[in-house]
Amino acid sequence: MVKSPPEMYTIGVITGTKRKLEANDENKRKREEIQKLFRENYRETITFDNKDIVRSYTADKAFEQYDLNCEPADWAREIMTILEQTLKVNKDE
């Protein structure tokens, strides 16, 4: 486990790269196993870039998107503020 800032721990990184497997029973089984592991271990993922934050929910493939409207110097602070607010709302529900 990679230790991040005190409030957050990172257990994996998703790069967006993908290798297509041949369509056969063995590869189908592998793909289903990977999808099951992913659903069980990553209930949600949060990605961000210079313009927005996207929070994706693995089970139902729903997502929330938040725009980043700030100066480059305030980028990290804006991300932390949005995440604190959205995580707090979900915790209170």
C-alpha positions in Angstrom: 0.0 0.0 0.0 1.4 3.4 -1.0 1.0 5.9 1.8 -0.4 9.2 0.6 -1.4 12.3 2.6 -2.6 11.5 6.2 -6.3 11.3 5.2 -5.9 9.2 2.1 -4.4 5.8 1.2 -3.8 4.7 -2.3 -4.1 0.9 -3.0 -3.9 1.0 -6.8 -3.6 3.0 -9.9 -5.7 2.7 -13.1 -3.8 3.8 -16.1 -6.5 3.5 -18.8 -4.5 1.1 -20.9 -6.0 -2.1 -21.9 -5.0 -5.3 -23.8 -7.7 -7.0 -25.8 -7.9 -10.7 -25.2 -8.8 -13.3 -27.9 -12.4 -14.4 -27.6 -12.3 -17.9 -26.1 -13.6 -19.6 -23.0 -10.4 -19.3 -21.0 -10.1 -15.5 -21.7 -13.8 -15.0 -21.0 -13.3 -16.6 -17.6 -10.2 -14.4 -16.9 -12.1 -11.3 -17.9 -15.0 -12.2 -15.7 -12.7 -12.9 -12.8 -10.9 -9.6 -13.2 -14.2 -7.7 -13.4 -15.4 -9.4 -10.2 -12.2 -8.5 -8.4 -12.4 -5.0 -9.6 -16.0 -4.6 -8.4 -15.2 -6.0 -5.0 -12.0 -4.0 -4.4 -12.8 -0.7 -6.1 -16.3 0.4 -5.3 -15.5 3.8 -6.7 -12.6 5.6 -8.5 -11.7 9.2 -8.6 -9.8 10.7 -11.5 -8.9 14.3 -12.1 -7.0 16.5 -14.5 -6.7 20.2 -15.2 -10.4 20.7 -15.9 -12.5 18.4 -13.9 -12.9 15.6 -11.3 -14.8 12.4 -12.2 -16.0 10.1 -9.5 -17.1 6.7 -11.0 -19.1 4.0 -9.2 -18.1 0.6 -10.3 -21.2 -1.4 -9.6 -23.7 0.6 -11.6 -21.2 2.6 -13.8 -22.7 5.9 -12.7 -20.5 8.9 -12.2 -20.4 12.4 -10.9 -18.4 15.2 -12.6 -17.1 18.4 -10.9 -15.6 21.2 -12.9 -12.4 22.8 -11.7 -12.7 26.6 -12.2 -9.5 27.9 -10.6 -6.1 29.3 -11.2 -3.3 26.7 -11.7 -1.8 27.7 -8.3 -5.1 26.8 -6.6 -5.7 23.5 -8.4 -4.7 21.1 -5.6 -6.7 23.1 -3.0 -9.8 23.1 -5.2 -9.6 19.3 -5.7 -9.2 18.7 -1.9 -12.1 21.1 -1.2 -14.5 19.4 -3.7 -13.5 15.9 -2.5 -13.9 16.9 1.2 -17.4 18.2 0.5 -18.6 15.3 -1.7 -17.1 12.6 0.7 -18.7 14.3 3.7 -22.1 14.4 2.0 -21.9 10.7 1.1 -20.8 9.9 4.7 -23.8 11.7 6.1 -26.3 9.8 3.9 
